[in-house]
Amino acid sequence: MFKNIAELVSQAETSGKKIYEIMIEQEMEVTGRKKEELLYTMGNNYKAMKNAAYRGIQGVHSTSGLTGGDGKKLQDYLEKGTFLTDTTFLKALTFAVATNEVNASMGVICATPTAGSCGVLPAVLLAVQEKLGLPDETVIYHLFTAGAIGYVVANNACISGAAGGCQAEVGTASAMAAAAVTEMAGGTPDQAAHAMAIALKNMLGLTCDPVAGLVEVPCIKRNAAGASNALTAAEMALAGVKSRIPWDEVIGAMYQIGQVIPVSLKETALGGLAATPEGLKWKKTLGQIKQQNST
Protein backbone atom coordinates (compact mmCIF):
# COMPACT_ATOMS: atom_id res chain seq x y z
CA MET A 1 0.00 0.00 0.00
CA PHE A 2 1.22 3.50 -0.78
CA LYS A 3 -0.09 6.77 0.60
CA ASN A 4 2.02 9.30 -1.27
CA ILE A 5 4.15 9.66 -4.39
CA ALA A 6 7.42 9.00 -2.55
CA GLU A 7 6.14 5.63 -1.33
CA LEU A 8 4.77 4.82 -4.77
CA VAL A 9 8.07 5.51 -6.52
CA SER A 10 10.05 3.72 -3.82
CA GLN A 11 7.93 0.58 -4.14
CA ALA A 12 8.20 0.64 -7.92
CA GLU A 13 11.98 1.11 -7.90
CA THR A 14 12.60 -1.46 -5.16
CA SER A 15 10.54 -4.11 -6.94
CA GLY A 16 11.67 -3.17 -10.42
CA LYS A 17 8.06 -2.66 -11.46
CA LYS A 18 6.17 0.05 -13.28
CA ILE A 19 3.84 2.41 -11.45
CA TYR A 20 0.85 0.83 -13.14
CA GLU A 21 1.86 -2.58 -11.77
CA ILE A 22 2.00 -1.22 -8.23
CA MET A 23 -1.42 0.39 -8.68
CA ILE A 24 -2.97 -2.81 -10.06
CA GLU A 25 -1.58 -4.79 -7.14
CA GLN A 26 -3.02 -2.29 -4.68
CA GLU A 27 -6.42 -2.38 -6.36
CA MET A 28 -6.39 -6.19 -6.21
CA GLU A 29 -5.59 -6.05 -2.50
CA VAL A 30 -8.16 -3.40 -1.64
CA THR A 31 -11.06 -4.64 -3.80
CA GLY A 32 -10.38 -8.36 -3.82
CA ARG A 33 -10.82 -8.37 -7.59
CA LYS A 34 -8.59 -10.27 -9.98
CA LYS A 35 -6.22 -8.54 -12.36
CA GLU A 36 -8.28 -9.64 -15.34
CA GLU A 37 -11.38 -8.01 -13.87
CA LEU A 38 -9.57 -4.74 -13.25
CA LEU A 39 -8.18 -4.69 -16.78
CA TYR A 40 -11.61 -5.42 -18.22
CA THR A 41 -13.15 -2.50 -16.31
CA MET A 42 -10.34 -0.17 -17.28
CA GLY A 43 -10.69 -1.34 -20.87
CA ASN A 44 -14.33 -0.23 -20.82
CA ASN A 45 -13.24 3.12 -19.40
CA TYR A 46 -10.75 3.46 -22.23
CA LYS A 47 -13.46 2.70 -24.79
CA ALA A 48 -15.68 5.42 -23.28
CA MET A 49 -12.79 7.90 -23.47
CA LYS A 50 -12.01 7.02 -27.07
CA ASN A 51 -15.66 7.13 -28.15
CA ALA A 52 -16.13 10.55 -26.57
CA ALA A 53 -13.02 11.96 -28.24
CA TYR A 54 -14.02 10.76 -31.69
CA ARG A 55 -17.64 11.74 -31.24
CA GLY A 56 -16.59 15.24 -30.24
CA ILE A 57 -14.50 15.87 -33.33
CA GLN A 58 -17.59 15.28 -35.44
CA GLY A 59 -19.15 18.37 -33.84
CA VAL A 60 -21.39 18.47 -30.78
CA HIS A 61 -23.11 21.36 -28.97
CA SER A 62 -24.26 21.90 -25.43
CA THR A 63 -27.95 22.20 -24.63
CA SER A 64 -27.33 25.71 -23.30
CA GLY A 65 -25.97 26.90 -26.65
CA LEU A 66 -22.99 28.39 -24.84
CA THR A 67 -20.42 26.04 -26.36
CA GLY A 68 -19.89 23.50 -29.09
CA GLY A 69 -18.25 22.81 -32.42
CA ASP A 70 -14.73 23.80 -31.42
CA GLY A 71 -13.50 20.21 -31.42
CA LYS A 72 -14.55 19.94 -35.06
CA LYS A 73 -12.89 23.27 -35.87
CA LEU A 74 -9.63 21.99 -34.43
CA GLN A 75 -9.99 18.72 -36.33
CA ASP A 76 -10.60 20.59 -39.59
CA TYR A 77 -7.59 22.80 -38.85
CA LEU A 78 -5.50 19.69 -38.18
CA GLU A 79 -6.52 18.13 -41.47
CA LYS A 80 -5.48 21.26 -43.39
CA GLY A 81 -1.90 20.69 -42.26
CA THR A 82 -1.06 24.36 -41.82
CA PHE A 83 -0.69 24.27 -38.03
CA LEU A 84 2.20 25.81 -36.10
CA THR A 85 3.30 22.98 -33.82
CA ASP A 86 3.07 19.28 -34.68
CA THR A 87 0.44 16.61 -35.21
CA THR A 88 0.72 15.01 -31.76
CA PHE A 89 0.38 18.31 -29.91
CA LEU A 90 -2.57 19.50 -31.97
CA LYS A 91 -4.32 16.14 -31.75
CA ALA A 92 -4.08 16.32 -27.98
CA LEU A 93 -5.69 19.76 -28.00
CA THR A 94 -8.37 18.57 -30.40
CA PHE A 95 -9.27 15.47 -28.38
CA ALA A 96 -9.27 17.45 -25.13
CA VAL A 97 -11.75 20.02 -26.41
CA ALA A 98 -13.83 17.41 -28.23
CA THR A 99 -14.15 15.20 -25.16
CA ASN A 100 -15.17 18.03 -22.86
CA GLU A 101 -17.70 19.24 -25.43
CA VAL A 102 -19.26 15.78 -25.29
CA ASN A 103 -19.50 16.23 -21.53
CA ALA A 104 -21.20 19.62 -22.00
CA SER A 105 -23.63 18.05 -24.46
CA MET A 106 -24.62 15.47 -21.81
CA GLY A 107 -22.81 12.66 -23.59
CA VAL A 108 -21.00 9.71 -22.02
CA ILE A 109 -17.50 10.47 -20.74
CA CYS A 110 -15.11 9.03 -18.18
CA ALA A 111 -14.35 11.36 -15.27
CA THR A 112 -10.56 11.70 -15.01
CA PRO A 113 -10.61 12.68 -12.22
CA THR A 114 -13.78 14.79 -12.71
CA ALA A 115 -16.25 15.43 -15.52
CA GLY A 116 -15.00 18.99 -15.84
CA SER A 117 -11.48 17.74 -16.54
CA CYS A 118 -12.45 14.64 -18.53
CA GLY A 119 -10.68 15.67 -21.72
CA VAL A 120 -7.10 16.01 -20.52
CA LEU A 121 -6.00 12.43 -19.84
CA PRO A 122 -7.62 10.67 -22.81
CA ALA A 123 -6.48 13.41 -25.16
CA VAL A 124 -2.83 13.08 -24.21
CA LEU A 125 -2.82 9.29 -24.18
CA LEU A 126 -4.67 8.95 -27.48
CA ALA A 127 -2.38 11.44 -29.22
CA VAL A 128 0.78 9.79 -27.94
CA GLN A 129 -0.58 6.31 -28.62
CA GLU A 130 -0.92 7.23 -32.26
CA LYS A 131 2.49 8.92 -32.29
CA LEU A 132 4.27 5.86 -30.88
CA GLY A 133 2.10 3.26 -32.57
CA LEU A 134 1.13 1.57 -29.31
CA PRO A 135 -1.63 -1.04 -28.88
CA ASP A 136 -4.73 -0.34 -26.80
CA GLU A 137 -3.47 -2.73 -24.12
CA THR A 138 -0.51 -0.45 -23.40
CA VAL A 139 -2.75 2.57 -22.94
CA ILE A 140 -5.10 0.63 -20.68
CA TYR A 141 -2.21 -0.38 -18.42
CA HIS A 142 -1.01 3.20 -18.16
CA LEU A 143 -4.44 4.43 -17.19
CA PHE A 144 -3.55 2.73 -13.89
CA THR A 145 -0.46 4.95 -13.74
CA ALA A 146 -2.75 7.95 -14.01
CA GLY A 147 -5.04 6.39 -11.43
CA ALA A 148 -2.19 6.07 -8.96
CA ILE A 149 -1.48 9.80 -9.22
CA GLY A 150 -5.14 10.68 -8.91
CA TYR A 151 -5.44 8.40 -5.89
CA VAL A 152 -2.62 10.18 -4.07
CA VAL A 153 -3.88 13.67 -4.88
CA ALA A 154 -7.45 12.83 -3.88
CA ASN A 155 -6.33 11.43 -0.54
CA ASN A 156 -3.78 14.11 0.29
CA ALA A 157 -5.36 17.21 -1.25
CA CYS A 158 -8.51 17.57 -3.36
CA ILE A 159 -9.73 17.00 -6.91
CA SER A 160 -12.88 19.14 -7.08
CA GLY A 161 -13.22 22.73 -8.17
CA ALA A 162 -15.56 23.42 -5.28
CA ALA A 163 -12.90 22.35 -2.81
CA GLY A 164 -9.72 23.66 -4.38
CA GLY A 165 -10.38 25.56 -7.60
CA CYS A 166 -9.64 24.39 -11.12
CA GLN A 167 -6.06 23.59 -10.10
CA ALA A 168 -7.61 20.61 -8.31
CA GLU A 169 -9.50 19.46 -11.41
CA VAL A 170 -7.61 20.31 -14.59
CA GLY A 171 -4.38 20.59 -12.59
CA THR A 172 -4.73 17.06 -11.23
CA ALA A 173 -5.85 15.73 -14.61
CA SER A 174 -2.79 17.29 -16.21
CA ALA A 175 -0.53 15.76 -13.56
CA MET A 176 -2.14 12.35 -14.08
CA ALA A 177 -1.68 12.61 -17.84
CA ALA A 178 1.92 13.79 -17.55
CA ALA A 179 2.91 10.85 -15.35
CA ALA A 180 1.04 8.30 -17.45
CA VAL A 181 2.41 9.43 -20.79
CA THR A 182 5.94 9.68 -19.38
CA GLU A 183 5.86 6.08 -18.24
CA MET A 184 4.10 5.03 -21.45
CA ALA A 185 6.94 6.56 -23.45
CA GLY A 186 9.51 4.51 -21.52
CA GLY A 187 10.21 6.83 -18.63
CA THR A 188 11.14 5.60 -15.15
CA PRO A 189 8.88 5.87 -12.08
CA ASP A 190 11.11 8.73 -10.91
CA GLN A 191 10.66 10.58 -14.21
CA ALA A 192 6.90 10.00 -14.13
CA ALA A 193 6.77 11.52 -10.65
CA HIS A 194 8.75 14.55 -11.76
CA ALA A 195 6.42 14.97 -14.74
CA MET A 196 3.48 14.90 -12.32
CA ALA A 197 5.05 17.55 -10.11
CA ILE A 198 6.05 19.82 -12.99
CA ALA A 199 2.57 19.64 -14.50
CA LEU A 200 0.83 20.36 -11.20
CA LYS A 201 3.18 23.22 -10.34
CA ASN A 202 2.35 24.87 -13.64
CA MET A 203 -1.33 25.03 -12.75
CA LEU A 204 -1.19 26.09 -9.11
CA GLY A 205 -3.67 28.83 -8.27
CA LEU A 206 -5.97 28.14 -11.23
CA THR A 207 -9.46 29.29 -10.28
CA CYS A 208 -12.79 27.62 -10.93
CA ASP A 209 -15.04 30.36 -12.32
CA PRO A 210 -17.62 28.72 -14.63
CA VAL A 211 -19.83 31.12 -16.55
CA ALA A 212 -23.47 30.74 -15.47
CA GLY A 213 -22.37 27.86 -13.26
CA LEU A 214 -22.05 25.51 -16.24
CA VAL A 215 -19.10 23.23 -16.91
CA GLU A 216 -18.45 24.87 -20.27
CA VAL A 217 -16.69 28.24 -20.16
CA PRO A 218 -13.79 28.31 -19.47
CA CYS A 219 -13.67 24.60 -18.62
CA ILE A 220 -13.55 23.21 -22.15
CA LYS A 221 -10.60 25.30 -23.31
CA ARG A 222 -8.82 24.69 -20.00
CA ASN A 223 -8.84 21.01 -20.85
CA ALA A 224 -6.77 21.86 -23.91
CA ALA A 225 -4.44 23.88 -21.71
CA GLY A 226 -4.14 20.96 -19.32
CA ALA A 227 -3.29 18.61 -22.18
CA SER A 228 -0.59 20.90 -23.55
CA ASN A 229 0.81 21.34 -20.05
CA ALA A 230 0.97 17.57 -19.56
CA LEU A 231 2.93 17.11 -22.77
CA THR A 232 5.28 19.93 -21.75
CA ALA A 233 5.91 18.34 -18.36
CA ALA A 234 6.42 14.88 -19.87
CA GLU A 235 8.95 16.13 -22.40
CA MET A 236 10.88 17.91 -19.66
CA ALA A 237 10.87 14.88 -17.38
CA LEU A 238 11.96 12.52 -20.17
CA ALA A 239 14.82 14.91 -20.92
CA GLY A 240 15.98 14.58 -17.31
CA VAL A 241 14.53 17.81 -15.93
CA LYS A 242 13.41 17.44 -12.30
CA SER A 243 11.07 19.32 -10.01
CA ARG A 244 13.08 21.27 -7.46
CA ILE A 245 10.19 21.00 -4.99
CA PRO A 246 9.60 17.38 -3.86
CA TRP A 247 6.63 15.64 -5.44
CA ASP A 248 4.45 15.37 -2.35
CA GLU A 249 5.25 18.93 -1.27
CA VAL A 250 3.83 20.14 -4.58
CA ILE A 251 0.60 18.30 -3.84
CA GLY A 252 0.60 19.82 -0.35
CA ALA A 253 1.09 23.28 -1.81
CA MET A 254 -1.87 22.77 -4.11
CA TYR A 255 -4.03 21.83 -1.15
CA GLN A 256 -2.90 24.87 0.86
CA ILE A 257 -3.59 27.19 -2.06
CA GLY A 258 -7.03 25.64 -2.47
CA GLN A 259 -7.81 26.45 1.14
CA VAL A 260 -7.17 30.17 0.69
CA ILE A 261 -8.73 30.66 -2.75
CA PRO A 262 -11.85 32.82 -2.22
CA VAL A 263 -15.20 31.06 -2.29
CA SER A 264 -16.12 33.27 -5.25
CA LEU A 265 -13.47 31.43 -7.28
CA LYS A 266 -14.40 27.88 -6.32
CA GLU A 267 -17.21 26.74 -8.62
CA THR A 268 -19.73 29.27 -7.30
CA ALA A 269 -19.84 31.39 -10.48
CA LEU A 270 -19.56 34.49 -8.31
CA GLY A 271 -16.19 35.75 -9.49
CA GLY A 272 -13.57 35.63 -12.21
CA LEU A 273 -14.83 35.08 -15.74
CA ALA A 274 -18.32 34.33 -14.44
CA ALA A 275 -18.53 37.87 -13.05
CA THR A 276 -17.48 39.68 -16.22
CA PRO A 277 -20.14 41.67 -18.12
CA GLU A 278 -20.33 38.96 -20.77
CA GLY A 279 -20.44 36.22 -18.16
CA LEU A 280 -23.29 37.92 -16.32
CA LYS A 281 -25.09 38.45 -19.61
CA TRP A 282 -25.01 34.73 -20.33
CA LYS A 283 -26.16 33.94 -16.80
CA LYS A 284 -29.16 36.20 -17.23
CA THR A 285 -30.01 34.87 -20.69
CA LEU A 286 -29.78 31.23 -19.67
CA GLY A 287 -31.73 31.94 -16.51
CA GLN A 288 -34.56 33.43 -18.56
CA ILE A 289 -34.56 30.45 -20.92
CA LYS A 290 -34.71 28.05 -17.98
CA GLN A 291 -37.62 29.97 -16.46
CA GLN A 292 -39.52 29.94 -19.75
CA ASN A 293 -39.02 26.21 -20.17
CA SER A 294 -40.28 25.53 -16.66
CA THR A 295 -43.54 27.39 -17.17
N, C-alpha and C positions, 0 to 999 in steps of 0.2 A: 504493500500500500504506500502511496506517496501523497503528501499533502501540499507540496510546493514544487516549484520548478527545479530547485537545487536537488531535491530528493529524486525527482523524476530522472534528471540527467545522470545523477550518480548511479541509480539502479540500472539505467541503460548501459552506461559505460562499464560498470562492474561485471555485468552479465554478457556484455558484447552484443546486446540486442538493440533493435530500433525502438524509438519512442512508441510507435504504434503497437509493437509487441508487448511492451510493458502495460499499455492501456488496455489491450485485449485481455491480458492476464488478470488485471484488476477487475475488469467488468465480469469476467468469468467467476472470480472469487466473490464479488459483491452480489451478483444476480443469481448465481448458480446455473447460469445458462452455458451451453457448450459453445465452443468457438464457431462452429458451423452456423449455429443459430444467430450469433452476433453478426457474422459476416452477411448472412441472408438479410437481416434487418437493415444493416448499413447499405447493402446493395440496393434495397428498395428506396432508401433515402437518397442515394446517388441518382437513381432513376428519376425521382421527383425533381431533384436539382437540375438534371439535364433537360428534362421535359419543359420545365419552367423557362430555362434559358433559351431554348429553341422556339418555344411558343412566343416568348417576348419579342424576339427579333422579327417576328412576322407582323408585329404591330398590335398592341393592346392599349386600351384606355380605361381610366378609372371611372367609376360611376359618378363621381363628383364633377368630372370634366376638368379638373385641375391639372391633371397630368396624363401623359400617354403618347405613344408614337416615337419617343426618342430612341428607344432601342432599335427600331427599324431604321431611323435616320442614321444611326451609327453604323448599322450593318450595311446600308447602302453606300455610305462613305467609305467603309472598309473595302467593299467590292470595287469601288472606283480605282483604288490603288494609288491615290494621290496624298495619302496621309503623311504626317511629319515624323512619326516614330517608327514602330515596326508592327508586324502583323500580330505577334503575341500580345504586346501591350494593348493594342487597340481592341483585340478580341476580348481581352479581360474587361476593358471598359464597357464594351458592348454587352457582354453577358451580364455584367453587374447591373447595368441600367435595365436591361430587358427583364431580368429575374425580379427586380424590385417593382417593376411596372406590373408584372403578373400578380404580385402581392397586392398592389394598390387596386387592381381590377378584380380582387376577390378570388384569384385563382389559387391553385395548389402549389405551395412552396415548402421548403424545409427550413425551419428556423435555425440559423447558424450564427450566433446563438439565439437571436431573436428574429421576428418577422421583419422588423425594420431594417435589419442588417443582413437579410437573407441572400443578397446578391454577391457579397464580397467573396466568400469562400468558394462557392461553385465556379464563379467567374475565373478566379485565378487558377484553380485546379484544371478546369476544362481547357483553358488557353494553353497552359503548360503541358497538359497531356497531349494535345495536338502537336505542340512544338517538339516534344521529345519522342513522340510516337509510342506512347505507353498504353498498355491494355487497361481496360476498365478495372480489373482486379487490383492493379497497383494503386489506382486512385482510391478505391474503396478502402484499402488498407490504410492509406494515409489520411483518410477522414478520421481515423482513430487518433492519429497524431494531433489533428486539429482539436479533437474531442478532449484530449489530455490537457491541452492548453486552456480550453474553455472551462474544463472541470476545475482547474486550479484558480482561475480568475473568479469564477462564480463562488467558490468557497472561501476565497481570501479577500475579495473586493465586491464587485457587483457587475451585472451585465445588462441592466435595464436603464433606459433613459430617465425614467422617473426617479431612480435611485442615485444615478451618478452622471447624468448627462449623456450626450451621444458618444463621448469617449468610451463609455461603458458598453455601448452597442457596436457601433461601427469600429471603434478602437479595438475592442476585443476581437471582433470578426477579422479585422486586418491582422492582428497578432496571430490568430489561429491559422489564417491563410499563409502568412509568412513562414511560420514554423513548418507547416505541412508541406508547402512547396519546396522549402529548403531541403527537407529530408527526402522528398520525392525525387529531387534532382541529384541525390547522392551525398548530401551534406550529413555531417555527424550530429549526434544529439546536442552537443555543445553549440554547434553552428545554428541549429534550429532554435535553440533557446535564445541565442543572441539576436536572431532574426525577429523572434517574438518581442524581445525587449525593445529593439530599435523601432519596430512598427508601432508598438504601444506608446513609446515616448513621443513619437511624431504626432500623435493625436491627443495628447494630454490637454485637458481644458476644453475640449470640443463640447459645445452646448447642444441641448436638445430643445429646439424651438420650432416645432411643426406648425405650419400655417393652418389655421382653422382647426387645429388639433388632429389633423389627418396625417397618416404616415406616407406623405407624398413629397411635399416641399419643406425642407431641402433634402429629405431622406434619400430619395432616389439617386440624386446626383452625388450625394455623399458616399453611396455605395461604390460608385466609380472611383471616387477619391480614395476610399479604403482599399480597393483593389490595386490601384497604382502604387499606393504606399506599401502594400504587402510585397509587391514585386521589387520595389526599391530596397526594402529591408532584406529580402532574400538575396538579391544580387550582392549587397554589401557583406552579408554574413558569409556567403559562399566565397567571397574574395578574401575572407579572413578578418574583416572589420568586426570589432567587438563593442558591445555596449559598455561604456565606462561605469555606469550604475548597474549594480547586480540585478539579475533578472527579477527576483522576488521583491526587491526594493522598488522597482519600477511599478510593479502591480500595487504595492503599498501606496506609492505616490498617487496613482490613479484613484485609489479609494479615498485618500485624504482630500484630493482635489474635488472629488464628487461630493464630499460632505460639506464643502464650503461654497459650492456653486449655488447661486440664488435659486429659490423655488421657481421663480419666473422663467428660469432657463433649464428646467427639468421636466419636459413633456407636458407642461401646463398651458402652453400656447399663450403665455402672458407677456413674454419678452422676446428679444432678438428679432429674427425675421418675421415671426408671427405678429409682432407689434408694429411693423412698418405700415405706412399708409396703404400699400398694396396688399399686405397681409391682412389688415383689418377689413379692407374692401372685400376680399374673398370670404372672410369669415361672415360678414354680413350677408353677402349674396347667397352663400351656401346655407346659412341659417334660414333665410327667407324661403329658399327652395324646399328645405326640410319641413318647414311649417306648412307650406302649401300642400305638400304631399301627404301630410298627416291629417289634413282636414277634408 
